[in-house]
């Protein structure tokens, strides 16, 4: 288990008085079918932040990178039916890895988390028509391709792409700024 996840698990216990295992038991007792239902429940009924709710949901559904034996399977699954977005992912990963050798690429069930000391971006083939880059740039005014994200989302901003030509200097510069801020 990576250090960031371990720290989150420890903070979950400190902040709520319950262990991750206890929270997993609580959400499993609710018989939720979907990840989003667990997140909504924890945020609305137990006042979780999105990050903690997402952690518990992933662990309860065993869809986090730590629960999967082969992380490549998660990426393959993300692009099923959205294969036309895989070149966008590949190009972004190639560019992002040039920022430094301290980047953790952590595939999840529906997206890939990019972390340094903390998460700085997510890569997500959101729909068949939209590839979404989540960016953590708290306090940054949205401008250009950088749009605000919903309140309490895991990222503060997002950028939407539709094809590989949308990856330009602006997109890479925003991701690099988030990377630098996460160090």
C-alpha positions in Angstrom: 0.0 0.0 0.0 1.4 3.4 -0.9 2.2 6.0 1.8 -0.6 8.4 0.7 -3.3 5.8 1.1 -1.9 4.6 4.4 -2.0 8.2 5.7 -5.6 8.6 4.5 -6.6 5.4 6.3 -5.0 6.6 9.5 -6.6 10.0 9.2 -10.0 8.4 8.5 -9.7 6.7 11.9 -8.6 9.9 13.6 -11.3 12.0 12.1 -14.2 9.6 12.5 -13.3 7.3 15.4 -13.9 4.3 13.2 -11.4 2.2 11.3 -11.6 1.6 7.6 -12.7 -2.0 8.2 -15.6 -0.6 10.4 -16.6 1.8 7.6 -16.5 -1.0 5.0 -18.8 -3.1 7.2 -21.2 -0.1 7.5 -21.4 0.5 3.8 -21.6 -3.2 2.9 -24.6 -3.5 5.3 -26.4 -0.9 3.1 -26.1 -3.3 0.0 -25.2 -0.5 -2.4 -24.7 -1.7 -5.9 -22.6 1.3 -7.2 -19.5 3.2 -6.1 -21.4 6.5 -6.4 -24.1 5.4 -4.1 -21.6 4.7 -1.4 -19.9 8.1 -1.9 -23.2 9.9 -1.7 -24.3 8.0 1.4 -21.0 8.8 3.2 -21.0 12.4 2.2 -24.7 13.0 3.0 -25.2 10.8 6.1 -21.8 10.9 7.7 -20.4 14.3 6.4 -17.4 12.7 4.7 -15.3 14.7 2.3 -15.2 13.3 -1.2 -11.7 11.9 -0.7 -12.6 9.8 2.4 -15.9 8.7 0.9 -14.1 7.7 -2.3 -11.5 5.8 -0.4 -14.1 3.8 1.6 -16.1 3.1 -1.6 -13.1 1.8 -3.5 -12.0 -0.4 -0.6 -15.5 -1.7 0.0 -16.0 -2.5 -3.7 -12.3 -3.6 -4.0 -11.9 -1.4 -7.1 -8.8 0.5 -5.9 -5.4 -0.1 -7.3 -4.3 -1.8 -4.1 -7.1 -4.4 -4.5 -6.4 -5.3 -8.1 -3.7 -7.8 -9.0 -3.0 -6.4 -12.5 -3.3 -2.6 -12.8 -3.2 -2.9 -16.6 -6.6 -4.7 -16.4 -8.1 -1.5 -14.8 -6.8 0.7 -17.7 -8.0 -1.8 -20.3 -11.5 -1.8 -18.6 -11.6 2.0 -18.6 -11.2 2.2 -22.3 -13.6 -0.6 -23.3 -16.0 1.0 -25.7 -13.9 4.2 -25.6 -10.8 2.8 -27.4 -10.5 6.0 -29.4 -9.4 7.9 -26.2 -6.5 5.5 -25.3 -4.1 7.5 -27.5 -5.0 10.6 -25.5 -4.2 8.7 -22.3 -0.9 7.4 -23.7 0.2 10.8 -24.9 -0.7 12.5 -21.6 1.2 9.8 -19.6 4.2 10.2 -21.8 4.2 14.0 -21.3 3.5 13.8 -17.6 6.3 11.3 -16.9 8.8 13.8 -18.4 8.0 16.1 -15.4 10.0 13.9 -13.0 10.6 10.4 -11.7 8.5 10.9 -8.5 5.1 10.4 -10.1 2.8 7.6 -8.9 0.4 6.4 -11.6 -2.4 4.8 -9.7 -5.2 3.3 -11.9 -8.6 3.1 -10.3 -11.8 1.5 -11.6 -12.9 4.5 -13.7 -9.9 6.8 -13.9 -6.1 7.1 -13.3 -4.9 9.1 -10.3 -1.6 10.9 -10.7 0.2 11.7 -7.4 3.4 13.1 -6.1 3.2 13.9 -2.4 -0.5 14.3 -3.0 -2.8 13.8 -6.0 -2.3 16.5 -8.6 -4.4 15.2 -11.6 -6.7 12.4 -12.8 -7.2 11.1 -16.3 -10.6 9.8 -17.1 -12.4 8.7 -20.3 -15.5 10.1 -18.9 -18.0 9.4 -21.7 -17.7 8.2 -25.3 -17.4 11.8 -26.4 -15.4 13.4 -23.6 -12.0 12.7 -22.0 -11.6 14.6 -18.7 -8.5 15.7 -17.0 -9.0 16.5 -13.3 -6.5 19.1 -11.9 -5.8 20.1 -8.4 -5.1 23.9 -8.4 -6.9 25.2 -5.4 -7.2 29.0 -5.5 -6.6 29.2 -9.2 -9.2 31.2 -11.2 -10.6 29.2 -14.1 -9.4 30.4 -17.5 -8.8 29.1 -20.9 -9.4 25.4 -21.0 -9.3 25.2 -17.2 -12.9 24.9 -15.9 -14.1 24.8 -12.3 -15.0 21.4 -10.9 -18.1 20.7 -8.7 -17.7 21.6 -5.0 -16.2 18.8 -2.9 -14.8 17.0 -5.9 -11.4 15.3 -5.7 -10.0 17.9 -8.0 -10.5 21.7 -8.0 -10.6 22.0 -11.8 -11.1 20.0 -15.0 -10.2 20.2 -18.7 -12.3 18.4 -21.3 -10.8 16.9 -24.4 -12.4 15.3 -27.4 -9.4 14.3 -29.5 -5.6 14.0 -29.3 -5.2 17.4 -31.1 -6.7 19.0 -27.9 -3.5 18.2 -26.1 -1.6 21.5 -26.5 0.9 23.6 -24.5 -1.9 25.0 -22.3 -3.1 21.6 -21.2 0.4 20.4 -20.4 1.3 23.6 -18.6 -1.8 23.3 -16.3 -0.9 19.7 -15.5 2.7 20.7 -14.9 1.7 23.5 -12.6 -0.5 21.1 -10.6 2.5 18.6 -10.5 4.8 21.3 -9.2 2.3 22.4 -6.5 2.0 18.8 -5.3 5.7 18.5 -4.5 
